[in-house]
Amino acid sequence: MSEAQGAIVTDYVSDILHRKSVEADLDYYENPQYYDTLHRAQQEAPWRPVHIVNALVQVAQNALSLLAIAGLMLSLHWSSPWSCFWLPCPGSLCA
């Protein structure tokens, strides 16, 4: 994810967090558990959403690469993906 997209996501999450904290009653701010949760959310808002989006993009890229390699192997011979799975398998597990 580019730096500009990361900044957009960070701003969006920070805006949501700000809106929700303004909507909360003042009684919630006297609750230490709520205040700790709010403080943690404010501390993690700049980097956590960007990290999650980057991880999801990485998973999608890896899945696409796996499908492309499997398709290439299937185009060479139908049994090539299976043989690549079973050949490294030790004899005790495959027997």
Buried (B, 14 or more C-beta within 10 A) or exposed (E): BEEEEBEEBBEEBBEEBEEEBEEEEEEBEEEEEBEEEBEEBEEEBBEBBBEEBEEEEEEEEEEEEEEEEEEEBEEEEEEBBEEEEEEEEEEEEEE
